């Protein structure tokens, strides 16, 4: 067995009365999870790799009310708070470990109603058009109606000379511009 301890990705989301804690790790059904009133310890061996973490909570929870859901890809824990309140300073004491991330699937702002937390509604985007420039998709107005915008870019328009030509070929005989040579400064006093 490899003696290196690996940290699984751990996602968390705060609610007024509970905390969602999701351990994103496949085949972790045999994990040892020890939930205490102010911390959690997790460890499991998978395919000769040892995964573990310890978190000290910023406030107390009710470990006896913890709910667990084990799937083949993740472990979801619902940790009920000892005192219903939003944890404004995060989940853990001290510096947040780099494997701990926000769970946007369960994320809810304090001022959002609880019923919106059930999931992300993609139907809210049904009235939006597509990206401009993508064939067959709406969303951007027809810019060809704006006419020739080359004057805005500091270029001469093909219609400036009054000809009916669609395009104006550039002259191949144009002389290249000569770089200016720096003037020699005189060292003589005036």
C-alpha positions as CSV (number, residue, x, y, z in Angstrom):
1,X,0.0,0.0,0.0
2,X,1.2,3.5,-0.9
3,X,1.9,5.5,2.3
4,X,0.9,8.8,0.7
5,X,-2.4,10.2,1.9
6,X,-4.5,11.6,-0.8
7,X,-7.4,14.1,-0.3
8,X,-10.6,13.5,-2.2
9,X,-12.5,16.5,-3.4
10,X,-14.9,17.6,-0.7
11,X,-17.8,19.9,-1.6
12,X,-19.9,21.8,1.0
13,X,-23.0,24.0,1.0
14,X,-24.4,25.9,3.9
15,X,-28.0,26.3,4.9
16,X,-29.5,27.8,7.9
17,X,-30.2,24.5,9.7
18,X,-27.8,22.1,7.9
19,X,-24.6,21.6,5.9
20,X,-24.3,19.5,2.8
21,X,-21.0,17.7,2.6
22,X,-20.2,15.7,-0.5
23,X,-17.1,13.5,-0.9
24,X,-16.4,13.1,-4.6
25,X,-14.7,9.7,-4.7
26,X,-15.7,6.6,-6.7
27,X,-16.0,3.2,-5.0
28,X,-15.8,4.6,-1.5
29,X,-18.7,2.5,0.0
30,X,-16.3,1.1,2.7
31,X,-15.2,4.5,3.9
32,X,-14.8,5.1,7.6
33,X,-16.6,8.3,8.5
34,X,-16.5,9.6,12.1
35,X,-18.7,12.6,12.6
36,X,-18.3,14.4,15.9
37,X,-20.1,17.6,17.2
38,X,-17.2,19.8,16.0
39,X,-15.3,17.7,13.4
40,X,-15.3,14.9,10.8
41,X,-12.7,12.3,10.0
42,X,-12.8,10.4,6.7
43,X,-10.6,7.5,5.4
44,X,-10.8,4.8,2.8
45,X,-8.5,2.6,0.9
46,X,-9.3,2.3,-2.9
47,X,-7.1,0.4,-5.3
48,X,-4.0,0.6,-3.1
49,X,-4.4,4.3,-2.5
50,X,-5.3,5.8,0.9
51,X,-7.7,8.7,0.9
52,X,-8.3,10.7,4.1
53,X,-9.2,14.1,5.5
54,X,-10.0,15.8,8.8
55,X,-12.1,18.9,9.2
56,X,-12.7,21.0,12.3
57,X,-16.1,22.7,11.9
58,X,-16.4,26.4,12.8
59,X,-19.5,25.7,14.9
60,X,-21.2,22.6,16.4
61,X,-23.4,20.1,14.6
62,X,-25.6,17.2,15.8
63,X,-23.7,14.1,14.9
64,X,-26.5,11.7,15.9
65,X,-28.8,13.3,13.2
66,X,-26.3,13.0,10.4
67,X,-27.7,11.4,7.2
68,X,-25.5,9.5,4.7
69,X,-26.1,8.7,1.1
70,X,-23.6,6.4,-0.6
71,X,-23.4,6.0,-4.4
72,X,-20.8,4.6,-6.7
73,X,-19.3,8.0,-7.3
74,X,-19.8,10.0,-4.2
75,X,-20.9,10.2,-0.5
76,X,-23.3,12.8,0.5
77,X,-23.6,13.8,4.1
78,X,-26.3,16.0,5.6
79,X,-25.0,17.5,8.9
80,X,-27.6,19.2,11.0
81,X,-26.5,22.2,13.0
82,X,-26.7,22.4,16.7
83,X,-28.0,26.0,16.4
84,X,-29.8,27.0,13.2
85,X,-27.8,29.9,11.7
86,X,-25.8,30.7,8.6
87,X,-22.1,30.1,9.1
88,X,-20.8,33.3,7.6
89,X,-17.1,32.5,7.9
90,X,-17.2,29.2,6.1
91,X,-17.2,25.6,7.2
92,X,-13.9,25.0,8.9
93,X,-11.7,26.7,11.5
94,X,-8.4,28.2,10.3
95,X,-7.2,28.1,6.7
96,X,-9.5,26.3,4.2
97,X,-7.9,23.2,2.8
98,X,-7.4,23.2,-1.0
99,X,-9.5,20.1,-1.5
100,X,-12.6,21.8,0.1
101,X,-14.8,23.5,-2.4
102,X,-18.3,25.1,-2.6
103,X,-21.1,22.7,-3.8
104,X,-23.0,24.8,-6.3
105,X,-25.6,22.0,-6.8
106,X,-26.7,22.6,-3.2
107,X,-25.7,26.3,-2.9
108,X,-28.2,28.7,-1.6
109,X,-27.8,32.4,-0.5
110,X,-29.2,33.5,2.8
111,X,-31.8,35.7,1.1
112,X,-33.1,33.0,-1.3
113,X,-36.2,31.0,-0.5
114,X,-35.6,27.5,0.6
115,X,-37.7,26.0,-2.2
116,X,-35.3,27.2,-4.9
117,X,-32.6,25.0,-3.4
118,X,-34.0,21.8,-4.9
119,X,-32.0,22.3,-8.1
120,X,-30.9,24.5,-11.0
121,X,-33.8,25.3,-13.4
122,X,-32.5,25.4,-17.0
123,X,-35.9,26.6,-18.1
124,X,-35.1,30.1,-16.9
125,X,-32.9,30.4,-20.0
126,X,-35.5,29.4,-22.5
127,X,-36.2,33.0,-23.8
128,X,-32.6,33.7,-24.5
129,X,-31.2,33.7,-28.0
130,X,-28.1,32.0,-29.1
131,X,-24.7,33.4,-29.6
132,X,-24.1,35.8,-32.4
133,X,-22.1,34.6,-35.3
134,X,-23.3,31.1,-34.9
135,X,-25.1,30.0,-38.0
136,X,-28.8,29.3,-37.5
137,X,-28.9,30.7,-34.0
138,X,-30.5,33.9,-33.0
139,X,-29.4,36.3,-30.4
140,X,-27.6,39.0,-32.4
141,X,-29.1,41.6,-34.7
142,X,-28.2,41.6,-38.4
143,X,-25.1,43.8,-38.4
144,X,-25.1,44.1,-42.2
145,X,-27.8,46.7,-42.0
146,X,-25.3,49.1,-40.3
147,X,-23.5,49.7,-43.6
148,X,-19.8,50.2,-44.1
149,X,-18.1,50.8,-40.8
150,X,-14.6,51.2,-42.2
151,X,-14.6,54.9,-41.6
152,X,-14.8,54.2,-37.9
153,X,-11.7,52.1,-38.1
154,X,-9.7,54.8,-39.9
155,X,-9.9,53.2,-43.3
156,X,-11.2,54.6,-46.5
157,X,-14.5,53.1,-47.7
158,X,-14.7,51.6,-51.2
159,X,-17.6,54.0,-51.9
160,X,-15.7,57.2,-51.1
161,X,-14.5,57.6,-54.7
162,X,-18.0,57.5,-56.0
163,X,-17.4,54.4,-58.1
164,X,-19.8,51.5,-58.2
165,X,-17.0,48.9,-57.7
166,X,-17.8,46.4,-54.9
167,X,-14.2,46.2,-53.9
168,X,-11.2,48.4,-54.7
169,X,-8.0,46.5,-55.5
170,X,-5.0,47.8,-53.7
171,X,-2.2,49.1,-55.9
172,X,0.7,46.7,-56.1
173,X,3.0,49.5,-57.1
174,X,2.8,51.4,-53.9
175,X,6.1,52.5,-52.6
176,X,7.1,51.2,-49.2
177,X,7.5,53.8,-46.7
178,X,11.0,54.6,-45.7
179,X,11.9,54.6,-42.0
180,X,13.0,58.0,-40.7
181,X,16.6,58.0,-39.7
182,X,17.4,59.7,-36.4
183,X,19.0,63.2,-36.9
184,X,22.5,63.4,-35.8
185,X,22.8,65.9,-32.9
186,X,25.4,68.5,-33.2
187,X,27.9,68.5,-30.4
188,X,28.8,72.1,-31.1
189,X,27.6,74.6,-28.6
190,X,25.3,77.3,-30.2
